[in-house]
Amino acid sequence: MLENKTVVLGVTGSIAAYKAANLASMLKKEGADVHVIMTKNAINFINPITFETLTGNKCLTDTFDRNFEFSVEHVSLAKRADIIAIAPASADIIAKCSHGIADDMLTTTVLASTCPKLIVPAMNTRMYENSITQENLEHLKKHGFAIMTPESGYLACGDSGKGRFPKEELILEEILYHCAFEKDLSGKKILITAGPTREALDPVRFITNYSTGKMGYALAKTAMLRGADVSLVSGPVNIQAPSHINLIRISSAKELFEQTTKRASDADIVIATAAVADYRPHTIADNKIRKEDIFKDNTDSKNSSNNTNSISTKDNTITLTLERTEDTLSWIGQHKKSGQILCGFAMETEDLEAHAKDKLDRKNLDLICANNVKVEGAGFGVDTNVITVITKDGIDHLPLMSKFDAANAILDRCKK
């Protein structure tokens, strides 16, 4: 995602400096041209050769290094940089940047740049919480710097508290947010549903499906990176939510209906990827339904207390009575405001186009993304998808691609 992007990574005198090596490697894997600038104190924690090996570029430490190409290095880098990320950022470098001090290679490059700048503090808790440091961070925010909040936990000095270097994956996502994509969806509100729902039978059992939420989360992340104001209504999944979004966690189809419908009118685009249960048990038992009790005579007191009016038995078999759940997508389609774009999903096992077209018409959608779970690379839980995008004007067959690339393609069509 960072092809043709220049990332300047500033590394300062913090014990967390060694973690910046992994961040540099991750940036390189994303395709970025990574240039590391180290302060003299940072060299005491990690050797510049490490960064040179990882990035393929000379690690800069001295503003007046004579072994340079014919250009003023800090000005040259400042012009080329798409983002400057100082990670880790010590209290000292934060104070210097806040007051426009330029007395080394890193601070002069920062002062000469006009690109987005990210500060990732990492220091002792008392240093971080000191009112002077906090004032400096607020001052930087006023001048357009993005500031990450450090994590809390056990610190190298032996203290516990706020000041830990954030996970490198989170820093990478923050860098991507600021420079990976053109913000072509800026000003747009996008509402996305994702993941499965769980329909309870009793306090320990539920009906669900195989959805993992990967497609919906890919859409949320992509929309966020492209500048949209994203709200994600998510069923139970094992995925780290993207930063810079509004996450609303739900469990049942009823909760999804309530949380989605009350937000739908504010959205410019609604994308419904959630695999919502069509049916739920007619009633939910207050206590765990024990198999020993199910087959007892209905007059048995224990059986009566556990009876949910959803279960009946005959000849050692169980019949479960279900009722329809709320149809969120149909409701939004019926109440769709002028100019709003509504995108649905259809996961099928046969007659893909016919079923998807029918759903497109019945639910008043603008487009529908259909896939067949029997097609390799398009099923549940995988990182790829094979999507057929259907509108009233035609059909677009997308090839096998990652869910992130598929998300971009879907957003392009929503925008169009």
N, C-alpha and C positions, 0 to 999 in steps of 0.2 A: 504493500500500500504506500510505500515511501519511495518508489522509483522516481528518479530525477529530482529528489529532494535533498537538500543539504542540511544536515543537523549538526549544530555545534553543541558538544557536550562539555560543560564546565565541571571540573572535579576539584573540590576544595579539601582543606585539612580536617576531615572528619574520619572517625574509625570506619564509617560506612563507605569510605572511598573504594574499598575492594569490591563492593557490590556493583559499582558503576561499570565494572568490566563486563558483567553479565548483561547489563542494560545496553552497553555499546554493541555487544554481540547480537542482541535481539534487534537493535536498530539496523544493523548491517543485514541481517536476514530478511528484514522488510524491504530491502533494496536501497536504503538511504546511503548517501555519501557522508560518512561520519568523521568529524574532525574534533579531536579531544584537546581541550586546553586545561592544563593543570596549574594550580597555584604551587608555589614553592613548598608550602606546608603539606600539600597533598602528596608530594613525592616521598615524604617520610612514611607514608602508609602503603603506597603501591608504586611499582616501577613503571615509568612511561613506556618501556618496551612492551609491556602487556597490552596496552591500548594500541600501539603501533602494529602489533601482530594481529590484533582482532579487527582493526579498521582498514589496514593497508595505507594509512596516512601517517605522516609525522605527527607525533604528539607535541604540541607547542607549550612551552613553559616560560620562555624568555622573550619579552617585547623587543629586545635589541639583539636577537640571535643573528649572527652574520651569515649563517648557512641557509640563506633563503633565496627564493626566486625573486626577480626584480619587481617587487610590489610591496606596498606597506601592508604587512601580513594581517594585522588586526582590522584594518579598513577593508582589505580585500575579502576577508572572511565575513565581516559584518554585512557587506553588500550581497554576498552569495547566500547567506544563511536564510533558510525558510523558517527556522526556529532555533533559539538558543535555550537549552535546558541546563540549569545548574543543579546537578544531582550527584552527590549531596551538597547542600548549601549550608555552610557554617554561619554562625552568628556574625562573624567578622565580614564575610562577603556580603551578607544581607545588609549590614550597616553601610558598607562602601557603596553598593548599588543604590541604596536608598538616598544617599547624599551626593551621588554623582562623582564619587572619587574614582579616578582612573590611574592606578599606580602599578599595574601589572598587565600581562597580556590578556587575562580574562576580563578584567574590569574595563580596559580600554575597548575591547571588542564589544562588550555589552553597551557601553556608552555610545559607540559609533553605529549601532544597529537600529533598524526600524522594524525588524521582524517581530513576531510574537516571542515573548520571553517567559520561561517557566522556572519558578523557584521551588526546589524540593528540600525543605529544611530537614536537617538531621543533627541533633545535638543533645546535650544534657537537658533534662526536664526543666531545671531551674533557669538555665540559659534561655530556653525556648519561651518559658512563661514570663520571663523578665519583661517588665512594662516597656523597656527601651526596645527590645527585640520585637515585641508586638506592635509598637508604634512604627517601627521601620517597615514591618510587613504591611501594615495598613497604608503606609506612604507609598510603597511599591504598587499596591493594588490601585491607588488613585492615579498612578502613572501607567496603568495598563498591564502590569505584570500579572501573570497567573500564578497563584500560590496553592500548592498542595498542602494538605494537613498531614502532619506526621502521625504515625501509628503510636498507640500506647503499648507498653510492655516492659520487659526487663531490658535495661540498657547496659552497654559495655562497661560503664563506670560502676555498675552494681546497683544503681538506683532503678526504681520502677516508676513509669509514668509516660507522659507524652513526649515524643522526641525521636522515636524509632524511624529509620528509613522505610518508606512504604515499599510494598512488594514491587519488584521491577515490572511485572505485568501491568500493574496499575499506572505506573509512570509511563510506560509505553503507550497505553491507551490514552493518557492525557496528551502525550505528544501527537498521537494520531488525530485526536480531536481538534487540535489547533492548526494542523498543517496538511493532513493527508488528502483532504477533498476540498473542492470548491464548495462553498456554502450556498448551493443553488436551491436548497429548501428552507433557507432562513426565512422566518416569519410565518411558516406553515405549522399548524398543529396537527400532529398525526397520532391517532389512537390505534393501538395494536393489541390484539388478544393472542395469547400463546399458551401452549401446554395442554395437558389433559384436565378433566374435572373428575372429582371423586364423589360418588353418590353413596352415602352411608346406608348400610343395612342394620348395623348395630354399632356400639362404640369401638369395635375392633375390626370390622369388615366393611368393605366398600366395593362398588363396581367402578371400573375405570377402563382405560385403553392404553395402547402402547406409545402414545405421543410423548416425546421428550422435550418439546418446546424449542428445538434447535432452529427451525425455520423462523419462528416468530422472534426469537432473540437476535437472529442475524438481521432481520428487518429492523428491529429497534436500534441495534448498533449502527447499521448503515445509515438509517435516517438521522440519527444523532450526529454522526460524523459529517453528514451533509448539511447540518445546521438546523434541522427541524426541532420543534418543541415536542418531545415524544412522551406519551403516556403508555405504559405497558401493563395491561391487566393479565396477570400470569397465574395459571394453575400450578400445582406442586411440581417443580422440576429441580434437577441438580446442576444448574448452570449459574455461574456468576453473572449477576445483572450488569449491564453496561453502565458506565458513569454518565452523568448529565442527563438522566431520564427520570421520569416520575413512575416508580414501580408500585403497583397495587396488587397485592397477593390475595388470591381467592382459592377456594377449594371446590365448591359445588357449582353446578350449572345455574342455580338460583342466585348465588353470590356473583357469578360472572355477569348475569343479566342485570342485576342491580347496579354493579359498579361500572359496567360499560354503557348502559343506556343513559345514565345520568351525566355522562361525559360526552356522549356522541354529538350532541348539538353544537358543541364548541369546536369540534374537529373539522379540519379541511379535508382530511383523508382518513378513512377508517379501513383498516386491514385486519380481517378476521381469520387468523390462522389456528386459533384454539380448536382442539378436538373435543367438542362439547358432547357430553352424554345426551342421547335423545330420550332416554328413559331413566327413572330412578325407582327404588322400592316405594310402594304405596305408602308405607309407614316405616318409621325407624324405631327399633327396639330400644328401650331405656337401658337394658342390660345385655351382656353378651348372650347370644343365642347358643345354647348348648345342644349338641346333637342328641345327647341322652334325653333331653326334654322334648325335642321336636316330635319324636315318634311316640311319646306317651299319650295316653288317652286325653282328649281335650278337656276333660273335667278335672284333670290333675292340677293341683294348685300351682306347682312350679311352672308347668306348661302354660297355664293361663297368664302368669306374670310375665312370661317371655314372649307370648304370642304378639306378633307385630301386625296381624291382619294382612301380611304380605306373603306368608308361607302356609302352604297346605301340603299334606302328605297323603300318599297312597302307594301301597305295595312297595314300601321301602324306597320311594322316590319323593323328591321335593318339588313343588311348584311354587315359583316366586312371582307374585303379582306386582307388576310395574305400572307406572303412570308416566305420561309425557312430561318432559321438562320444558322450561321456557325457551322459545326460539328467539335468541338475541338478534341474530342477523336479519330475520324477517321483520322484527320490530324496527330495527334501524332503517331497513329498506322502506318500510311504510312511512316512516317519519323523516325521511331524508330531506335535508334542506337544499335550496337552490345552490348549485355550484359545488356541492359536496361530492367527493369521489368515494365510492364504496367498493372495496375489493374483497371477494370471498375466496375460499379455498375448497377444493373438492378432492378428497382422496378416495379413489375407486379401485375396484378389482376387475371390472368389466364395463364395456360400453362407455368408455371414459368421456368422449365428447358429447354423446347424447345426454348422459346424466348431468354433466357440467352445464350444458346449454339450458337444460330444464331448470337447474338451480339458479342460473343467471337470471332467467325470466321470472321465476316464482318469487325470488327475494329482491327483485328490483336492483340488481347489482350493475355497476359500470364495467367491471371485469371480474373474471374468475380464473384462478390458477389451479389447474387440475393435474393430478399425477396418479399413476397406477402403482400401488405398493408391490405389485408383482414384477415390475421392471427393475432390473439391477441398478442400484445406485439411487433409487427413488423411494425407498421404504422408510420405516420408522428408525430413528436412532442413528442414522448415518450422516456424514458431513457433506453429502452431495445431494443433488436433486435433478430430476428430469421433468420439467414443467411445460404444460401446454397452456398458454394464455389465451383466453377466449373473451371476446367482446361482441357487441351486437354487430360490429362491422367486419369481424373476421377472426381467424385463428392463427396464432403464432406459436410454432413448435420450437422451444428452446432446447439446446443440446445438453448433455450431461455437464454439470458445472458445480462448483462449490456452492453451498447455501448462501455464503456471503455474496458471491457474484450473482447468484439468482436473485438475492434481495435487491441488489443494485438494478438489475434488469426490470424487476417488478416496480421499483420506485420510479424508474425512467418512464415506464408506461403510465403510471399514475400521474406523473407530472405532465406528460403529454396530453 
